[in-house]
Amino acid sequence: MLAPVVRPLATESILDKPIMYPVRLVARPLLWTIAKVQTVLQVFVGYFVRIGVFSFGEWNHSFIKRKVIELYKGDFCDIRGHRHFSPLRLEQAFAMLRSIGGKRFNVESKDGTKLDAMHLRYVDIKAKIEEHGGKIVDCLPVSMEKHLTRSPTTAPLYHEDRSTPKEYVDIILPNKPGEKWDKFCQKTLLGMGLENVQVKLRNGQVVDAFIVKHWHERRPTRPKPGQCFVRSNSPTESYAMAKRDIMRRIFGTKGDALCYDYRGTWKSGGKPSEGGYYLDAETIVEEAANNLGYDWHDIWAEGFCLGGAVAVHLKKKYHDKGINLFIQNSFDKMYHTLKSQVFPVNWLAHLGLHEVRSRSLDVIAQTEQDSFDSVGKLESLKGKAKEGVSIIYNTTNDTTVDAHSHTRLSTLCDLVSRRTFSINYEPADKSIDGHRLDLLGEPHMWDRAVTFITAKDYPEILEPRRAWFF
């Protein structure tokens, strides 16, 4: 016979005393009204919080929200001031990514939501360049020609310098010049945001070219080839809008990128939500490991701003498998981000914070939601074996995320990762908003990132050191 279940008595409060019954009876309508007002206020404020947090997903499905977003100068998780989206330009960006070798496909998220994704591999891109009459030359020795008469709008002129080169560059050069190559340059390579230059070759010929990586030595230690960057974007953009940054990853590391649009964004179905974003990211990273054949130790969960919070979710879920983390200008907690905004956003916005969570039972059953609390996720990994490498980039004059986010994230990552590299970059121009800065577009910042990525597999290239500051 089963023993009866004994439940402990609840602690009695002063309001439970018989003498307080009249007070409770009188206060009941007031308490009911306060609860209802609080609920309405949460839903009302949450409506605008969702616009700020999931801007492209909300823009894509609501005319009213679209107009609110376009009138508002930036969002809580804005990347670089994106407020207007041109369908024509966006589809042209997708076409360029396909023409350079990207393979676009659909995949179902864990709750059945259709996602738009694309896989870009260095080997495929290299083959496309060669197919159209070009070639990639590694570590070409060059020096820049300095002519005072050259116009500032003219492409910089380099000359191949085998005797006293100033630097070495990975560069795309014409191999079989002609109409096919010219068309590929105009319609694809120029649109990728690659560094367009002119190069005077040893035979005296001057050709148009594209520098894809600068080096300071003839035989640099390069990142392990074939790694995969699973990219979680800022929610203000589609992955095709980040083509410049995608190419930077691929050419700089000879690695691959697996990109996707969150639910609700552009051609991906569904409604944006915190839990939905997590399931989408899980689906894509498992696609990389289970179907595309990448080792977990060669996968980077990366993201910018809110995308960084999604990447931290992947770090928590797949930490034991050895996944790596690479985040830029991300926040420690969404709550702190909302509280750091200007009045009255900082006073009201956190009231609607829970509205970013999904109410779908399918989503709730498959993932935890914490209103984008990266600190809590990383703290839950403390005590486990250290796995993976973490790279954390922030900017000191970021007016969007909380000022202490970088310290909190880098400190916690250092406790759970085999190696952690953190940079809190201080731009020379203090007047700009560091959150919207193309941080990895700064040459020395990207060089440092490549060094960190390389150190994952070749730690001997760096002295044992956790943090780097610039």
N, C-alpha and C positions, 0 to 999 in steps of 0.2 A: 504493500500500500504506500502510495506517495505521501510524503510529509506535506502538510499544508504550507503554503507560501506565506511567510510573515513579512509584512510591509512596515517599515518604520513610520511612525507618526510624523506628519509634517510639523515643522516648528510653528508654534502659534504666535501670531502677531497681535499687537494691541487692538487692531481692528476686529479681531475675532472674539474679543471679550463681549459678553452679553450687553454690557453697558454701552457699547459702541454701536449696537444694531440701529438705533435711530439715526446716528450720523451716517452710517452706510446707506440707509434707506434714502436719506435726503441727498446724499452725494452721488447716488447712482446715476441719475440723469446727466449730471455734470461730467462724471467720469466717462459715460457713454459718448457724450458730445465731444469731449477732448480726444477720445480714441478715434472717432470718425473723422474729426478735423485732421488729426495726425496722419491717418490713412490717405485722405484726399490730398494733403500737402505732399506726402511721399510720392504719390502717383503723379501729381502735377509737376513737381520738381524733377522727378525721375524722367519725365517726358523729355525735358531739356538736357538732362545729364546724358541720356542715351544719344541725343543728337551730337553732343560733344564727343562722346566716347566712340560711337560707331558711325561716324559721319558719312562715309561713303556708302555703307550698308543702308543707312536711313535715307540718304539722298537718293539712292537708286530705286526706292520703293514708295516714296511719298512726295507729292508735289509741294505740300505745305512745308514739310521739313526741309526740302530742297531749298526753298526760298529763305528759310531761317538760316541755313548754313551759308548760303551765298551772301547774306547780309552781315553775318558775323565774321569778324576779322580773325580767323584762326580758330582752332579747337583746343580742347584740353590736351589732346594727343596729336596736335598738328605736326606735320613733318617740315614743310618749307612753304607754308602759306597756301596750300592747295584749297581753293574754295569753289572753283568752276571746273567742270569736267567736260571735255569735248569728246563725244562718242567717236567722231571721225578720227581725231588724233589718237585716241586710245586704240582703235582698231588698226590704225597704221603702225602703232608700236608693237602690237601682237604680230602683225605681218612681218615686221623687221626681225623679230626674235625667231620666227619660223624660218625666214629666209637665211638666217645665219646658222641654222642647224637645230633650233629648238623643236622638241616634239610635244605638241599640245594634246592633252587628253582629258577625259572626264573620269572621276572616281567618286564612289559613294562614301560619304562620311559614315561614322559608326552608327548613326541613327537614321541612315538612309538618305541624307541630304546630298544633292549632286554638287560636286565641286569642280571648278575649272582649274587645271594644273598644267605645268610645263616642265619638261626635263631637258636641261641643256648640259651637254658634255663637251669638254675641251677637245676630245678627239674628233667629235662630229663638226665642231666649229672650224677646227684646223682643216678638215677635209673639204668643207664648203669653201673656205678661202682658196685652197689649192684648185678646186674644181672651177672657180671663176677666174683663175689666172694669177693668183697671188701666192705668197709664201710667208711663213713666219721664221724670222732669223733670230736666234737667241744670242744675247750678249754681243751685239754688234758694237765695236769700239767707235765712238764718235766724239766730236767736239762741236760746239755751237759756233756758227759764223756770226760775228757781230758787225753789222753794217749800219752806220748811222743813217744811211739814206733809205733803209727799209721802212715801209709803212707799218704802223702798229697793228694794222688789220691783216698784214701779210703773214702767212704761215712761217714759223721760225725755220731757219735754214741750218741744217747740220751737215757736216762732211765726214765721211768715213775716214777715221784717223787710226792707222795701225801703229804709229810711232809714239805719239804722246797723247793718247785719248784722255778726255776729261771725265768720261763716264762710259758705261756700257748699257745698251738698251735692247730689250726684246721688241722687235719691230715687224710690222707687216709691210712687205715690199711687193711691187709688181714683179711677177715671174714671167708671165706671158701677156704683156700690155696689149690692149685692144678694146673694142667696143664692149665686150662682155665684162671685162675688168672695170672699165670706167662706169658702166651702169651699176655694177655691184657696189662700187665705192660710193656713188651718189645716192643710191636708194637704200643701202644697208649700213655700210661702215660709218659714213658721216652721221647717220642718225643714232648711232650707238654712243655718241659722246666721247669717242676715242680721241686721243691727242693727235691732231692732224699737223704734219710737218712736211718740209721738203728735205730731201737728203741728196747730197752730192756724192756719188759713188766714186770708187777709185778710178774707174774708166772715164770720169769727167761728166757722166750723165747725171742730170738732176731729175729726181722722180718725186712724186707725191707719196707719202707714207704715213703710217699710223704707229706711234709709239704706244706700247701696251704695258711696259714696265721699265722703270729706271733702276739700274744697279750701280754699285760703286766698286765692283770688283769683277774680274774676268770670269772667275769660276765660283759664283756664290753658292752657298748651301741653300738649296731650294726646298720648299715644302714637299712632303710626300705627295706624289701625283695621285689623282683619282679620288681625292676626298670629296665629300658631298656637303654642300651648304644648304640646309633646309631653312628657307627664308620665310619668316613671319613678318609681314609688312606692318607699317603704321596703318591704322584703319582709315586714314584719309586717302589712301591710294590703292590702285590695282598693281599687281606685280609687274605688268608691262610698263608702268610709269617709272619703274626703278631699273630700267634696262642698263643705264650707265653703271650703276652700282653692281648689277649682276655681272656685267662684262669685267668690271674691276676684279671681282672674286675669281672668275674663270681664268683670265689671262695672267693674273698675278700669282696664282697658285697652281696653274695647270690642273685645276680641279673642276668639279661639276656643281651645278645648282639645281635644286628641286624647288620650284616656285608654285604658289597656289593663291587663289583668292578665297578669303573667308566666306562663309555663308552670307548671302545677302549682297555681296560685292560683285558688281558687274554681271558676269554670266553664271556665277554660282547661285544656286537656289537657296531657299530658306530665309530665316529671320536672324539677324545678328544677336548674339548674347554671349555672356562670358563662358558658360558651359559649352555652348555651341562652338565657340572659337577653340576651346581646348580639344574637343572631339575632332575638329577639322585638322588641327595640328598633329594629333596622335595618328590620324589616318594617313597623313602624308609621310610622317617619319617612319611609320611601319611599312609603308609602300617602299621607301628607300631601303630599309633593312631586309624585308621579306621577299619583295618582288624584283627589286633592281640590283640586289646583291651587294650592297655596301655593308662593310663591317661596322658595328656600332661605334668602335673606337675611331672610325674615320668619318663619322657624321657630326656636323656642327649644327646645333639648334641655335639659330641666330635671329635677331630681330631688333627693330628700332622702336623706341618709345613703348607703346602698348604691345607691340610685337615682341619686345624684350620680356614683358611679363608672360606672354604666351610661351616664349622660349624657356623661361624659368620653370613653367609647368612641365615642359618636356624634360628638363633637367631632373626635376623631382621624380617623375614617373619612370624614367629610364636611367636613373643614376647608376643603379647596380650593373647595368649593361655597359657602362663606360662612355656614354654620350658626352660630347663636349658642348660648351656654352660660349656664345659670342654675342654680346648685347651692346647697343649704343644708345646713349641718352635715354635710358629707361628709368622708371621710377621704382622706389622700394614698395610703396603701397599706393593704390589709387586714392585712398582716403587722404593721404598726405598731399597728393597732387591737387586734389580739389580744395583742400584747406589752404594751399599756397597761392590760390588765384586771388584776383582783386575782388573787393567788395562790390556787389553782394554775393558773388559766386561762392566765395569762401565761407560765407555764413549760411547759405542755403543748400548748395549743391550736394553736400554730404548727406543731407536728409533723403535724397533720392538715390543714394549709392546702391541700395539693394535692387533697384530696378534694372541694373545691368545684368542681373542673373537670369537664367532661363527658367521658365515655369513649365517647360515641356517635361512630362514624366519620363520620356525616353532619354532625355539628356540628363536629368537629375539622377536617374538610376545608374548612369554609366560614368559620371565624373563628379568630383567635389567642386563646389564653388565657394570662393572666399572674398569676392569683390576685388579680385586682382591683388592679392597680398603676397608679393614675392618674398618678403622677409619671412613670413610664416612658413612658406614652402621650403625655403632653404634651412630654416631652423629645424624643420622636421627631419632633415638628413643628418643632423649632428649625431655623432656616435657611430655612424656607419663607416665602412672603409672608404677612404678617399678614392674617388674615381674621376677620370676625365680631366680636361684642361678648361679653365674659364678665363675669358677675356672680357673686361668691363671698361667701356669708354663712356665718359661723361664730359661735359663742358662746365666750367666754373660759372659762367654767366647765363646759365639756362634759367629762363623765367617761367618755365612750365612745370618742371618737376621740382620736388622738394630739395633744398640745398644740401641736405644730409644723405640723399639717396645713394650717392657714389660710395661714401664711406661705409654705409650699412651693407650695401650689396657686395662690395669687394671684401669686407671683413668676413662676412658669412661664407662667401665662395671660397675664401682661403681655408676655411675650416672643413670644407667638404670635398674640395678638388685636389688632385695630385699637384697641380701647379695653377696659380692664379696670377694673371697679369692685369694690372689696373692703371688706367691713365685718366686723370682729371685735367683735361686740356684747358689752358687759358688763352683764348684768342687775342691777337694783338689789338684788334678793333673791339673795344669794350662796349661800344654803342649798339652792337648787333645782339639779337637774341640768340644765344648759343644753341638753343634747342633746334632752331631751323638751319643751323650751319651744316653743310655737307662735310661732316667731320673727317671722313675717310677720303674726301677729295683733297685734303691737305696732304701734299706728297710725303712729308716726313711722318705724318700720322699713319698713312697707309703702309709705308715702309716698315714702321714699327709693328703694325699688325701682322704683316707677312712674317716678320721675325718671330713673333709669338706663335703663329700658326706652325712655322717650321720647328720651333722648339718642342712642340708636342711629341715629335718623333725623333728629334735630334737635340736633346736638352743640353748637349755639350757646347752648343753655340752661344749659350748665355751663362754668365756667372749665376750661382744660386741667389736668386733675388725675387721677392714677391711683387713689390709695387714699383711702378715707374711713373714719374710725374714730369709733366712738361708745362 
